[in-house]
Every structure is written in C-alpha cells, then in structure tokens.
Amino acid sequence: MKKLIFTLMFAFPTLYFAQEEKPKESQIAKECDLPKDFKEPIKNNRLKKFVAIDNRVSEKEVIIIRAQNGFGSGIYTVCVKQEPIQYQKIGTVFMREGKSPFNNAK
C-alpha cells in the first residue's frame, strides 16, 4: 500500500507538469509586432538585399530587429512578412540559420 501511494505521489505531478507546454506561435507573432518608432539596431543594406532576394520580397519589407556582430561573423534576426527569420554571416557571406551552403542534394 505504501508503494502504491508513493508511486502515485510522483506519477500524478509528473504527468500534470508534462502537459503544460505553451505554444511558441504567440511568441513568434509578438516578436515582429514592432512599435511605429522602432529603430533598427544596425544599418546593413547588403543583408537586407540578400534577405529580400532569398524571400522574394522588396528591401523595404525587410526589418532587422536583432543583430549580434563578431569579428568576421554575426547572427541577425529579421522580420519578413511578420515572420522572424534568423540569418548568420560567416566572413562576407550571409546564409539562413540552419541551412548548409555545402548541401546541394535535391
């Protein structure tokens, strides 16, 4: 009987907390809801041009919301059509986060 009570005492809270996952979509929607007086952290026309071509939009629709620059590298978050997308820079080359330029398999 003690084993049953002990097991239930740990099983119920574990199952209860395991089901409390909040959707990430609300965070994504909030990230690109920018105030009217928002000022971009950096002015990088090369990045905007690359993102615009990559997503088939105009450069005016690309907004840089976050930038982390390093020596010869960087990580940028941009909003395109109210959707945040991460890009990284290695040397002088920009690429979408998570996509390898060396993987040409189709």
C-alpha positions as CSV (number, residue, x, y, z in Angstrom):
1,M,0.0,0.0,0.0
2,K,2.8,2.4,0.8
3,K,4.5,1.6,-2.5
4,L,1.3,2.4,-4.4
5,I,0.8,5.8,-2.6
6,F,4.5,6.6,-3.1
7,T,4.3,5.8,-6.8
8,L,1.1,7.8,-7.3
9,M,2.5,10.7,-5.3
10,F,5.3,11.1,-8.0
11,A,3.3,9.9,-11.1
12,F,0.5,12.5,-10.9
13,P,2.6,15.6,-10.7
14,T,4.9,14.4,-13.4
15,L,2.0,13.8,-15.8
16,Y,0.4,17.2,-14.8
17,F,3.6,19.2,-15.5
18,A,4.5,17.3,-18.6
19,Q,1.3,18.6,-20.3
20,E,1.8,22.3,-19.6
21,E,3.5,23.4,-22.8
22,K,2.6,26.8,-24.2
23,P,2.6,27.3,-27.9
24,K,5.5,29.1,-29.4
25,E,3.4,30.7,-32.1
26,S,2.3,33.5,-29.8
27,Q,5.9,34.4,-29.1
28,I,6.7,34.5,-32.8
29,A,3.8,36.7,-33.6
30,K,4.8,39.2,-30.8
31,E,8.5,39.3,-32.0
32,C,7.6,41.0,-35.2
33,D,4.9,43.3,-33.8
34,L,7.1,46.4,-33.7
35,P,6.2,49.9,-32.5
36,K,5.9,52.7,-35.1
37,D,9.0,54.4,-33.7
38,F,11.2,51.2,-33.9
39,K,14.8,51.9,-35.0
40,E,16.8,49.1,-36.5
41,P,19.9,48.2,-34.4
42,I,22.2,48.4,-37.4
43,K,22.0,49.6,-41.0
44,N,23.2,46.8,-43.3
45,N,22.0,47.2,-46.8
46,R,23.8,44.0,-48.0
47,L,21.9,41.9,-45.5
48,K,18.6,43.5,-46.5
49,K,19.3,42.9,-50.2
50,F,20.2,39.3,-49.6
51,V,17.1,38.6,-47.4
52,A,14.9,40.3,-49.9
53,I,16.2,38.1,-52.8
54,D,16.1,35.0,-50.6
55,N,12.4,35.5,-49.7
56,R,11.3,37.2,-52.9
57,V,10.2,40.5,-51.3
58,S,11.3,44.1,-51.7
59,E,14.0,45.5,-49.5
60,K,11.5,47.8,-47.8
61,E,9.7,44.8,-46.3
62,V,12.8,43.6,-44.5
63,I,13.3,44.9,-41.0
64,I,16.4,44.0,-38.9
65,I,15.2,43.5,-35.3
66,R,18.3,42.0,-33.7
67,A,22.0,41.9,-34.5
68,Q,25.0,40.3,-32.8
69,N,28.2,41.2,-34.6
70,G,31.5,39.5,-34.0
71,F,34.8,39.7,-35.8
72,G,34.0,38.2,-39.2
73,S,30.8,36.7,-38.1
74,G,27.3,37.6,-36.9
75,I,23.8,36.4,-36.2
76,Y,20.8,38.6,-37.3
77,T,17.1,38.3,-36.8
78,V,15.0,39.9,-39.4
79,C,11.2,40.2,-39.9
80,V,9.8,39.4,-43.4
81,K,6.0,39.5,-43.8
82,Q,5.6,39.5,-40.0
83,E,7.7,36.3,-39.6
84,P,11.1,36.3,-37.8
85,I,13.9,34.6,-39.7
86,Q,17.5,34.2,-38.4
87,Y,20.5,34.7,-40.7
88,Q,24.2,34.3,-39.9
89,K,27.2,35.8,-41.5
90,I,30.5,34.0,-41.9
91,G,33.2,36.2,-43.4
92,T,31.3,38.2,-46.1
93,V,28.7,35.6,-46.8
94,F,25.1,35.6,-45.4
95,M,23.0,32.4,-45.1
96,R,19.8,31.4,-43.4
97,E,20.3,29.9,-40.0
98,G,20.3,26.1,-40.2
99,K,20.9,25.8,-43.9
100,S,24.2,24.5,-45.1
101,P,25.6,26.0,-48.3
102,F,27.5,22.8,-48.9
103,N,24.4,20.5,-49.1
104,N,23.4,20.6,-52.7
105,A,21.4,17.4,-52.7
106,K,18.0,17.7,-54.3
